[in-house]
Amino acid sequence: MPKKVMIVDDDTSFLEELVEMIKMSGYDVISSDNSADVVKIVRKEKPDVILMDLKMDGLNGFQLVMMLKHYKDISNIPVIIMTGHYNDEVDVWLENSFGVHRFIKKPFNPLDVISRIEETVAAKI
């Protein structure tokens, strides 16, 4: 059974491209461009990993991770943060404050995204 990846990004054209790329790598993919719907979708779909943009309209990645960690049934789902605003301080802060251990700096190589998903899914097993 293929692993399920949820992708959250408010840039719809980027989201569509990323969804297709990850599907072509053999994953089931669910996505949302509306951060307000994410918790409800995650609780229903229970993805194996969540790939999430940091800067979005509405709720940002920080807020969403905090909300996801609030629910016991989904708090252990690993989150990979995508951001163009990455630095070592953000890395340490996210890891210490939210338990986020994986980051992808935008712009990125598509193969790096697949590798990061594979690493995260393997670490969860």
C-alpha positions as CSV (number, residue, x, y, z in Angstrom):
1,M,0.0,0.0,0.0
2,P,1.5,3.4,-1.0
3,K,2.4,5.8,1.7
4,K,0.2,8.9,1.9
5,V,1.7,12.4,1.7
6,M,-0.2,15.6,2.5
7,I,1.0,18.8,0.9
8,V,0.0,22.3,2.1
9,D,0.9,25.4,0.2
10,D,-1.2,28.5,-0.8
11,D,0.6,28.8,-4.1
12,T,-1.8,26.7,-6.2
13,S,0.4,26.4,-9.3
14,F,3.4,25.3,-7.2
15,L,1.1,22.9,-5.3
16,E,-0.2,21.3,-8.4
17,E,3.3,20.7,-9.8
18,L,4.5,19.3,-6.5
19,V,1.4,17.0,-6.2
20,E,2.1,15.5,-9.7
21,M,5.8,15.0,-9.0
22,I,5.2,13.2,-5.8
23,K,2.4,11.1,-7.3
24,M,4.8,10.1,-10.1
25,S,7.2,8.8,-7.3
26,G,4.5,6.3,-6.2
27,Y,2.9,8.1,-3.3
28,D,-0.8,8.8,-2.6
29,V,-1.1,12.5,-2.3
30,I,-3.7,14.8,-0.7
31,S,-3.3,18.5,-0.8
32,S,-4.7,21.8,0.4
33,D,-4.1,25.4,-0.6
34,N,-6.3,26.5,2.3
35,S,-4.5,26.4,5.7
36,A,-7.8,26.7,7.6
37,D,-8.8,23.2,6.4
38,V,-5.6,21.4,7.1
39,V,-6.3,20.0,10.6
40,K,-9.7,18.6,9.6
41,I,-8.2,16.9,6.5
42,V,-5.2,15.5,8.4
43,R,-7.5,14.1,11.1
44,K,-9.6,12.4,8.4
45,E,-6.9,11.2,6.1
46,K,-4.1,10.4,8.5
47,P,-1.2,11.0,6.1
48,D,2.2,9.3,6.8
49,V,4.0,12.7,6.3
50,I,3.0,16.3,5.8
51,L,4.9,18.6,3.5
52,M,4.0,22.2,4.5
53,D,5.0,25.7,3.4
54,L,6.1,28.0,6.2
55,K,4.7,31.3,4.9
56,M,1.1,31.2,3.8
57,D,-1.9,33.4,3.9
58,G,-4.2,32.7,6.8
59,L,-2.6,30.3,9.2
60,N,1.2,30.0,8.7
61,G,3.3,26.8,9.0
62,F,4.2,27.6,12.7
63,Q,0.5,27.9,13.6
64,L,-0.5,24.8,11.8
65,V,2.2,22.7,13.4
66,M,1.1,23.9,16.8
67,M,-2.5,23.0,16.0
68,L,-1.5,19.5,14.7
69,K,0.6,18.8,17.8
70,H,-2.5,19.6,19.9
71,Y,-4.5,16.5,18.7
72,K,-3.2,13.2,20.1
73,D,-4.4,11.2,17.1
74,I,-2.2,13.2,14.7
75,S,0.5,14.7,16.9
76,N,3.1,12.1,15.8
77,I,2.7,12.7,12.1
78,P,6.1,14.0,10.9
79,V,6.1,17.5,9.2
80,I,8.6,18.7,6.6
81,I,8.7,22.4,6.4
82,M,9.3,24.1,3.0
83,T,10.6,27.7,3.2
84,G,12.6,30.3,1.4
85,H,13.3,31.9,4.7
86,Y,15.5,29.2,6.2
87,N,18.5,29.7,8.4
88,D,20.2,27.9,11.3
89,E,18.2,30.0,13.9
90,V,14.9,29.0,12.3
91,D,16.1,25.3,12.3
92,V,16.9,25.3,16.0
93,W,13.8,27.2,16.9
94,L,11.4,24.9,15.0
95,E,13.1,21.8,16.3
96,N,13.0,23.0,19.9
97,S,9.6,24.6,19.9
98,F,7.6,22.3,17.5
99,G,9.5,19.1,17.0
100,V,10.0,19.8,13.3
101,H,13.2,18.0,12.3
102,R,13.2,18.2,8.5
103,F,13.3,21.3,6.3
104,I,13.5,21.9,2.6
105,K,14.9,25.3,1.4
106,K,13.1,26.8,-1.5
107,P,13.9,26.8,-4.4
108,F,14.7,23.1,-4.3
109,N,15.6,20.2,-6.5
110,P,12.6,17.9,-6.9
111,L,14.8,14.8,-6.1
112,D,15.6,16.4,-2.8
113,V,11.9,16.5,-1.9
114,I,11.4,12.9,-2.7
115,S,14.6,11.9,-0.7
116,R,13.4,13.9,2.3
117,I,9.9,12.3,2.1
118,E,11.5,8.8,1.9
119,E,13.8,9.5,4.8
120,T,11.0,10.8,6.9
121,V,8.7,7.9,6.1
122,A,11.5,5.4,6.8
123,A,12.3,7.1,10.2
124,K,8.6,6.8,11.2
125,I,8.5,3.0,10.7
